[in-house]
Amino acid sequence: MKQGKKPNFSIRADGVIVNGERVCVPDIDGLREEILQEAHNAPYAMHPGMVKMYRNLRPYYWWQTMKKDVAEFVAKCMTCQQVKAEHQAPAGKLRPLSIPEWKWEKITMDFVVGLPHTFRKHDAIWVIVDRLTKSAHFCRYVKRSSIYFTFLGSLQKALGTKLHFSTAFHPQTDGQSERTIQTLEDMMRACTMEFKGNWDDHLPLMEFAYNNSFHSSIGMAPYEALYGRRCRSPVCWDIEGLRQLEGPELIQETVEKIQTVKKCLKAAQDRQKSYVDKHRREMEYEVGDKVFLKVSPWKGILRFGRQGKLSPRYIGPYEIIERIGPLAYRLALPMELSQIHDVFHVSMLRRYRSILATSFMSQR
């Protein structure tokens, strides 16, 4: 009992025990569970949250652990776990990728698809970005051609490189490529408004403009970070001081630029982590745990007979079969989701609470 509050038990004329005006509910024959089921699952109740449900019941019923039992019942409701949003900080603190030792040692890549067909039939762009210098290449291609991807697979095998997929539906995993694509798309929109011709005619100039523009995370333009000197573009062609570097001087300048880039990247990562972690929380799961999978941002994926806002926020539960690093997990997905990469960031998961395995009624 709370300090200062004493029960006021009495027996009504009909033989019912009450505490004040509230009916005392004994722990027999699942009576309490029936009351909770009615107050939560009935059509006129519509799955209220813990506070609302407790406030609805408190004027009429009493038992010593009622508030705790209401909280457990709502937390383990299958429908609530699938449809209700989490009103708390996202899971998973920021874990920046390690800074590469040298330029073009590690790259990220992504694809821009669904573009207007050009005269040469191009309708997509392959975007490749160096993680150290931020220099990028934009390669146009025809998306319908499977030969292009066959070539990429053969090239990767011949070079002995390793391909690591980002976690599904978590663009922050490869935020570098996502941000580059956003800038590229802005350039393409500007081209369609300012210049004539197909977008692929201007793609080389877009690449030049991107690589010759200041990048805040490295403190210089990608071109300067890559080659160790500034690019002599037409706007500064005759400016004194942009002299040619040769031999050992060029090598020394390049090495110094790379060291500067690394320091700038480390400072940028620390700054971003400090900001992001204020709004994140730690969350860990074990292999064998069951979790729900967040599906609200998916497009073109199985919607389970519902459209738009009526689709569930979470599906599952699915078993965790492997932990991939500190923030990602591999799930045992059903066949209907076999086309989806099965590794997900921790922020896409929600812990499954089984009312069968841990029902408060079974612990009495």
Phi, psi and omega in degrees: 000148177290150181300128177089352180248120180246143178293150180238072185283145174201168180244123180286172181298331180274006176089002181276132177279132181232156173245098192072244176252006184263134180287129176279124184258114179285158180270071181223141171054033177065023183296317180297319180296323178296321178295316179295319178301314182294319182286344184248317189263347182296151181303329180277351180265316176059047171053065177290161175286178186299311184296314181296317181295318179295318179295327178291325183273329189302323180293343189243333185231157177213134159207159195298325183252028187298315182297317178295318181294322177297316180298317180292320181297314181294320182296331184260003178292122183299317181296315180297322180295332183269332189249342186266141179284152176271120180262066178204171182298142178300151180279151174094106176283161186292131176236090182299148176290152179295146181282127180299154180282328184215163184293142180059021173283321177227134183231162170239154180214153177203176185232139172255115184239172178076021180279159176299140179292135178265179178300328180271009177075009178289139179217014181204161180228134174265117184256123180238129184230131175284128184290338181271303185271349182067009176289146188229153171237137178245112184249119180278149178200174178261115186297327184290344185277116177283344180298325182298315182285330173297319177297317180299318179296318179293320179296317180297319179295319181293323181278345181074026179274161180249137179251126178243123179281145173284161179292146186295136174056035176223080186298341180295340178302320177238059181297333179299310179294320180299317180291322178296318179296321178299316178295318179299316180296324175296319177297319181294321177297319178296322179296318181294334180272325188263326189240158178266167178098181180278155182297329181289342174292329184261358185300318177301322178290326175297318178297317179298315182297319180296311184289342182256013179254146182301135178243118189296326185289337179249354176074017180194178176282147177305323179300314181295321178293326183282316187256354177081005180208160180285152178278136178272085178277164182305330184290340181229029187297321186262006181286131180290151178104343178269065184277162179281136175257141183225154171055223184302328180297320179294318180297314180298319179296319180295316179298318179295322178296318181296319178296321177296318179299316180298318179296319179294319179295319179297317179295320179294318179296316179297320180294316180294318181296319180299321181286313185293319185295340176294336185246019180234164178226152178285141177208128179229147176235162178249154174300131184103340175294152175252138183223156169271155182245126181288129183235001186301327181273000185289147175233135179072016179253161181312124185252005173057044174075007180238152181241146173056233186289347180273355178283152181293150177285329183227147175236163180128206007277157178235150182275139173280123182252347180197144173261127182249097182072192185280343190231005184229152183221145175263131183250153174274093184273151177287171184298325182293347177247021184293340180279358182258138174301130192270013177253129186228145176291151184300332180290346179271358187248154177222130184298134178270127177248114185273121178286339179281320185280329187228031180301137181296336179290329182283350182263358181294000000 
